[in-house]
Amino acid sequence: MRSLTRSTDPDYWLEQMFAAKAARTGGVVRRSRLWVDREVGRDRFIRAVRLRGFHLIRTADQFIVVCHDGPVEMMF
C-alpha cells in the first residue's frame, strides 16, 4: 500500500473532501479556487465532481459543490 501525503497527493485531497460528512449526506462543501488549483488542479477537481454527479458553482474566489444529483435552482 502506498503512502498518501496530503500536500503532494491530489487523490488524498479529493478522498478527504468527498469523505466529509456534508459530502456523504448530500450537503455542500466549499473550497477556495486557489486551494483547488494548488492541491488538485482545476481540471481534475471538475472531473471528480462530475464523476459523482454533483453540481459545481464558481463564485468570486470559491468553488461550491452541491453534493447530490437533484435539481438546483438559483433563486435570485
LUMSEVEX-461012 format. One record per residue: y, z, x of N, C-alpha, C, CB in turn; residue number from 0. Coordinates in pm, 1 decimal, decimal comma, m for minus. Atoms other than C-alpha are relative to their C-alpha. Glycine has a CB too. Example, Ala and Ser with C-alpha at 12.3 -4.5 7.8 and 13.67 -1.06 7.14 Angstrom:
<sites>
+----------+----------+----------+----------+----------+----------+----------+----------+----------+----------+----------+----------+-----+
!      npy !      npz !      npx !     capy !     capz !     capx !      cpy !      cpz !      cpx !     cbpy !     cbpz !     cbpx ! num !
+----------+----------+----------+----------+----------+----------+----------+----------+----------+----------+----------+----------+-----+
!   m119,0 !      0,0 !     89,0 !   m450,0 !    780,0 !   1230,0 !    120,0 !      0,0 !     90,0 !      2,7 !    124,6 !    m99,2 !   0 !
!   m119,0 !     m6,0 !    m82,0 !   m106,0 !    714,0 !   1367,0 !    109,0 !     73,0 !    m77,0 !     46,2 !   m141,5 !     41,4 !   1 !
+----------+----------+----------+----------+----------+----------+----------+----------+----------+----------+----------+----------+-----+
</sites>
This chain:
<sites>
+----------+----------+----------+----------+----------+----------+----------+----------+----------+----------+----------+----------+-----+
!      npy !      npz !      npx !     capy !     capz !     capx !      cpy !      cpz !      cpx !     cbpy !     cbpz !     cbpx ! num !
+----------+----------+----------+----------+----------+----------+----------+----------+----------+----------+----------+----------+-----+
!   m118,7 !      0,0 !     84,0 !      0,0 !      0,0 !      0,0 !    124,1 !      0,0 !     87,7 !      0,4 !    121,4 !    m95,1 !   0 !
!   m119,0 !      6,6 !    m83,5 !    335,7 !    m95,5 !    143,3 !    102,1 !    104,1 !    m42,2 !     61,6 !   m139,1 !     m5,9 !   1 !
!   m103,9 !    m98,5 !     25,7 !    620,3 !    148,9 !    168,5 !    123,7 !    m70,9 !    m54,3 !     33,9 !     80,0 !    128,7 !   2 !
!   m120,0 !     57,9 !     57,9 !    920,0 !     73,2 !    m50,7 !    120,3 !     85,7 !     36,6 !    m13,6 !    m13,1 !   m153,2 !   3 !
!   m121,1 !    m70,5 !    m38,1 !   1263,3 !    166,1 !     77,2 !    112,8 !    m46,2 !    m90,2 !     34,6 !    m23,6 !    149,3 !   4 !
!   m103,4 !     31,3 !     98,2 !   1543,6 !    182,2 !   m176,8 !    108,6 !    m91,3 !     55,7 !     62,4 !    127,4 !    m50,8 !   5 !
!   m113,4 !     74,8 !    m51,4 !   1813,0 !     43,3 !     48,6 !    m36,7 !   m141,0 !     45,4 !     61,8 !     74,7 !    113,9 !   6 !
!     36,7 !    131,5 !    m51,4 !   1611,6 !   m258,3 !    164,1 !    m94,5 !    m77,6 !    m90,4 !    m62,3 !     14,9 !    134,0 !   7 !
!     99,1 !     68,5 !     82,7 !   1365,1 !   m344,6 !   m111,8 !     52,3 !    m20,7 !   m141,9 !   m131,3 !     79,5 !     m3,1 !   8 !
!    m53,2 !     25,9 !    133,5 !   1508,8 !   m514,0 !   m422,1 !   m101,1 !     27,9 !   m111,2 !     46,4 !   m142,9 !     m9,1 !   9 !
!    101,1 !    m29,2 !    101,7 !   1177,0 !   m473,5 !   m607,3 !      0,5 !    148,1 !    m36,4 !   m139,3 !    m41,7 !     49,3 !  10 !
!     m8,1 !   m143,7 !     25,1 !   1201,2 !    m96,3 !   m570,2 !    120,0 !     30,9 !    m89,1 !     10,0 !     78,3 !    133,0 !  11 !
!   m121,6 !    m22,5 !     76,9 !   1558,1 !   m102,0 !   m703,8 !    m20,2 !    m40,1 !   m145,8 !    117,0 !    m78,0 !     61,0 !  12 !
!     23,4 !     45,9 !    137,2 !   1455,2 !   m306,7 !  m1009,2 !   m101,1 !     87,7 !    m72,7 !    m48,1 !   m144,3 !      0,2 !  13 !
!     99,4 !    m88,9 !     61,4 !   1147,9 !    m90,1 !  m1074,2 !     64,8 !    129,3 !    m46,6 !   m113,6 !     30,8 !     98,9 !  14 !
!    m67,8 !   m124,6 !     35,5 !   1366,8 !    220,8 !  m1072,8 !     92,6 !    m18,4 !   m119,5 !     79,1 !     52,7 !    119,0 !  15 !
!    m93,0 !     23,8 !    110,0 !   1626,1 !     70,5 !  m1303,6 !    m73,0 !    m15,0 !   m133,1 !     83,4 !   m124,3 !     27,7 !  16 !
!     70,6 !     24,8 !    124,7 !   1376,6 !    m50,9 !  m1563,7 !    m99,5 !    110,7 !    m35,3 !    m72,0 !   m131,8 !      8,2 !  17 !
!     82,4 !   m117,3 !     30,2 !   1175,7 !    273,1 !  m1539,8 !     82,9 !    111,7 !    m62,5 !    m68,5 !     50,9 !    127,0 !  18 !
!    m87,5 !   m101,4 !     59,0 !   1477,3 !    472,1 !  m1660,3 !    m31,5 !     15,3 !   m148,5 !    149,2 !    m37,4 !     20,3 !  19 !
!     31,5 !    m27,6 !    140,6 !   1432,1 !    635,1 !  m1999,5 !     75,0 !    m95,3 !    m94,4 !     34,8 !    145,9 !    m34,2 !  20 !
!    m78,3 !     89,2 !     86,4 !   1712,1 !    425,2 !  m2152,3 !    m62,8 !   m138,6 !     m6,0 !    145,0 !    m10,1 !     50,1 !  21 !
!     61,3 !    132,8 !     m2,8 !   1541,1 !    103,6 !  m2043,1 !   m133,5 !     m0,5 !    m73,9 !    m19,8 !    m46,7 !    144,7 !  22 !
!    132,9 !     m6,2 !     63,2 !   1198,7 !    215,6 !  m2165,1 !      7,2 !     19,7 !   m150,5 !    m81,1 !    111,9 !     61,1 !  23 !
!     m9,0 !    m32,6 !    142,7 !   1325,2 !    323,5 !  m2507,2 !     95,7 !    m90,5 !    m77,4 !     43,4 !    142,9 !    m16,3 !  24 !
!    m84,2 !     95,3 !     71,5 !   1542,7 !     24,0 !  m2597,3 !    147,4 !     30,3 !      7,6 !    m40,3 !     m5,3 !   m141,6 !  25 !
!   m140,4 !    m35,8 !    m15,1 !   1871,1 !    170,5 !  m2479,8 !     76,8 !    m97,5 !     86,9 !     11,6 !    137,5 !     57,5 !  26 !
!    m91,1 !     80,4 !    m80,4 !   2141,1 !     44,2 !  m2248,8 !      7,2 !     58,2 !    140,5 !    140,9 !     m5,8 !    m64,5 !  27 !
!    m26,1 !    m41,9 !   m137,3 !   2171,3 !     56,9 !  m1870,3 !    117,0 !    m81,8 !     52,4 !   m126,6 !    m17,6 !     90,7 !  28 !
!   m120,7 !     62,5 !    m51,7 !   2485,1 !    m26,7 !  m1677,1 !     m2,5 !      8,8 !    151,8 !    127,8 !     67,3 !    m58,1 !  29 !
!     m7,8 !      3,0 !   m145,5 !   2529,4 !   m129,4 !  m1314,1 !    123,5 !    m78,5 !     41,5 !   m128,2 !    m62,2 !     61,8 !  30 !
!   m115,4 !     74,2 !    m48,1 !   2830,8 !   m241,5 !  m1115,9 !    m45,7 !   m134,0 !     56,2 !     77,1 !     80,8 !    106,8 !  31 !
!     33,2 !    132,4 !    m51,8 !   2835,8 !   m608,5 !  m1023,0 !    m14,8 !      3,3 !    151,8 !    107,2 !   m101,8 !    m40,6 !  32 !
!     10,4 !     m9,9 !   m145,9 !   2892,8 !   m520,3 !   m656,8 !   m132,0 !     63,3 !     41,0 !    116,9 !     81,1 !     56,9 !  33 !
!    127,2 !    m66,3 !    m29,5 !   2590,4 !   m288,2 !   m660,2 !   m117,2 !    m97,5 !    m17,1 !    m19,0 !    123,0 !    m91,6 !  34 !
!    105,5 !     99,0 !     25,7 !   2371,5 !   m560,5 !   m812,4 !     m2,7 !   m102,7 !    113,0 !     22,1 !    m70,7 !   m137,3 !  35 !
!     m6,8 !    101,0 !   m106,0 !   2491,4 !   m815,5 !   m557,2 !    m53,3 !     55,8 !    132,7 !    145,2 !    m49,4 !     17,7 !  36 !
!     40,5 !    m61,4 !   m126,6 !   2428,3 !   m574,3 !   m268,0 !   m148,1 !     38,0 !      1,3 !     84,6 !    123,3 !     27,2 !  37 !
!    135,4 !    m55,7 !      0,5 !   2094,9 !   m421,8 !   m373,9 !   m108,8 !   m102,2 !    m36,3 !     m6,0 !    115,3 !    m96,8 !  38 !
!    103,0 !     89,9 !     52,9 !   1913,9 !   m707,0 !   m552,8 !     38,1 !   m146,8 !     14,5 !    m26,1 !     31,4 !   m145,9 !  39 !
!    m44,6 !    138,5 !      9,3 !   2120,1 !  m1022,8 !   m571,2 !     10,1 !    m37,7 !   m146,9 !    m96,6 !    m95,9 !     75,9 !  40 !
!    m29,4 !     30,2 !    140,1 !   2264,8 !  m1158,6 !   m890,8 !   m108,3 !    m85,2 !    m65,6 !    133,2 !    m70,8 !    m10,5 !  41 !
!    101,3 !     87,8 !     59,3 !   2009,2 !  m1436,6 !   m948,2 !   m129,4 !     75,7 !    m28,8 !    m28,5 !   m118,5 !     92,7 !  42 !
!    123,2 !    m77,3 !     19,2 !   1714,4 !  m1202,0 !   m903,1 !     15,1 !     99,1 !   m115,4 !    m37,1 !     74,8 !    129,5 !  43 !
!    m28,5 !    m94,7 !    108,1 !   1874,7 !   m945,1 !  m1135,9 !     m6,9 !    m70,6 !   m135,6 !    139,2 !     65,1 !     19,8 !  44 !
!      0,4 !     75,6 !    125,4 !   1932,6 !  m1206,5 !  m1407,1 !   m142,6 !    m40,7 !    m37,9 !     89,9 !   m125,0 !     12,0 !  45 !
!    140,6 !     36,2 !     28,1 !   1571,8 !  m1328,9 !  m1376,3 !    m78,8 !    120,1 !    m51,7 !    m67,9 !    m56,1 !    127,0 !  46 !
!     72,4 !   m120,4 !     41,5 !   1442,2 !   m970,2 !  m1409,9 !     34,9 !     38,6 !   m143,2 !     31,2 !    116,5 !     94,7 !  47 !
!    m42,3 !    m31,0 !    137,1 !   1646,2 !   m914,9 !  m1726,6 !    m62,0 !   m100,5 !    m97,4 !    155,5 !     m1,6 !    m11,6 !  48 !
!     57,9 !    104,5 !     86,0 !   1533,2 !  m1246,9 !  m1876,5 !   m150,1 !     16,6 !    m17,2 !     29,6 !   m137,7 !     57,5 !  49 !
!    145,1 !    m17,7 !      2,5 !   1169,5 !  m1182,1 !  m1787,4 !    m40,4 !    105,4 !   m102,7 !    m51,5 !     39,4 !    139,0 !  50 !
!     28,5 !   m107,6 !     95,5 !   1181,3 !   m867,1 !  m2000,2 !     47,8 !    m31,3 !   m140,8 !     63,6 !    127,9 !     46,8 !  51 !
!    m50,6 !     36,6 !    132,4 !   1352,4 !  m1044,4 !  m2291,0 !    120,5 !     81,1 !    m42,2 !   m108,0 !     15,8 !   m102,0 !  52 !
!   m116,3 !    m83,5 !     29,0 !   1658,3 !   m816,9 !  m2265,6 !    126,6 !    m85,2 !     m4,3 !     14,0 !    111,9 !    105,2 !  53 !
!   m130,4 !     66,1 !      6,1 !   2025,4 !   m905,4 !  m2315,2 !     85,6 !     49,6 !    116,5 !     70,9 !     27,2 !   m137,0 !  54 !
!    m87,4 !    m35,7 !   m111,9 !   2277,1 !   m910,4 !  m2027,9 !    143,4 !    m34,2 !    m35,8 !    m42,9 !    m72,9 !    130,2 !  55 !
!   m142,7 !     17,2 !     27,5 !   2650,9 !   m864,4 !  m2075,9 !     75,2 !     27,3 !    129,6 !     49,1 !     95,3 !   m116,0 !  56 !
!    m86,0 !    m23,4 !   m115,6 !   2906,5 !   m901,2 !  m1798,4 !    138,4 !     33,0 !    m52,4 !      3,4 !   m124,0 !     96,3 !  57 !
!   m133,4 !    m38,6 !     40,6 !   3234,8 !   m719,4 !  m1844,3 !     70,9 !     62,8 !    119,0 !     m4,2 !     97,2 !   m120,1 !  58 !
!    m77,0 !    m48,1 !   m115,5 !   3501,6 !   m656,1 !  m1582,2 !    m90,4 !      2,3 !    122,5 !     59,8 !    141,8 !    m27,1 !  59 !
!     83,2 !     m9,0 !   m120,9 !   3305,3 !   m526,6 !  m1281,5 !   m136,9 !     59,6 !    m28,2 !     70,2 !     82,8 !    105,6 !  60 !
!    126,4 !    m60,9 !     39,5 !   2997,3 !   m414,6 !  m1474,2 !    m95,0 !   m101,9 !    m63,4 !     25,5 !    114,4 !    m97,0 !  61 !
!    104,0 !     65,9 !     77,2 !   2669,4 !   m557,2 !  m1595,9 !    m55,6 !    104,0 !    m96,4 !   m112,8 !    m60,2 !     92,6 !  62 !
!     58,5 !    m87,1 !    101,3 !   2538,9 !   m403,9 !  m1917,6 !   m127,7 !    m69,0 !    m47,7 !    100,7 !     27,7 !   m120,1 !  63 !
!    128,6 !     54,3 !     43,9 !   2171,8 !   m454,7 !  m2001,6 !    m39,6 !     72,3 !   m127,8 !   m110,5 !     15,8 !    110,8 !  64 !
!     48,9 !    m53,3 !    126,6 !   2066,2 !   m405,4 !  m2363,3 !   m151,0 !    m19,5 !      4,6 !     66,9 !    m71,8 !   m126,8 !  65 !
!    143,3 !      2,7 !    m32,9 !   1700,6 !   m316,5 !  m2319,1 !    m90,6 !    m13,3 !   m122,1 !    m36,8 !    125,1 !     75,1 !  66 !
!     89,2 !     39,4 !    109,1 !   1545,7 !   m472,7 !  m2627,1 !     23,6 !   m147,6 !    m26,6 !     24,2 !     86,4 !   m129,6 !  67 !
!    m12,4 !    143,4 !     26,3 !   1494,7 !   m823,3 !  m2758,7 !     54,0 !    m30,1 !   m138,7 !   m133,3 !    m66,9 !     17,1 !  68 !
!    m56,3 !     19,5 !    133,5 !   1653,0 !   m772,0 !  m3101,2 !    138,8 !    m59,7 !      6,6 !      4,1 !    131,2 !    m75,5 !  69 !
!   m132,4 !     61,6 !      3,8 !   1980,9 !   m923,3 !  m3215,9 !    107,2 !     93,4 !     54,8 !     34,8 !    m40,6 !   m142,4 !  70 !
!   m116,8 !    m71,6 !    m50,4 !   2308,2 !   m818,9 !  m3053,8 !    121,4 !    m65,5 !    m63,0 !      7,8 !     m2,2 !    157,9 !  71 !
!   m117,6 !     54,0 !     66,3 !   2636,5 !   m858,9 !  m3239,9 !    124,8 !     60,6 !     64,3 !     m3,9 !     28,8 !   m153,2 !  72 !
!   m128,9 !    m47,5 !    m51,3 !   2982,6 !   m836,5 !  m3081,5 !     88,1 !     26,7 !   m122,9 !     67,7 !   m106,1 !     99,9 !  73 !
!    m75,0 !    m38,7 !    119,7 !   3193,6 !   m652,1 !  m3338,5 !    146,4 !    m45,8 !      5,0 !     m5,8 !    151,0 !    m17,6 !  74 !
!   m137,1 !     49,2 !    m16,0 !   3537,0 !   m744,8 !  m3200,6 !     30,6 !    m17,0 !    144,8 !    101,2 !     94,2 !    m64,4 !  75 !
+----------+----------+----------+----------+----------+----------+----------+----------+----------+----------+----------+----------+-----+
</sites>
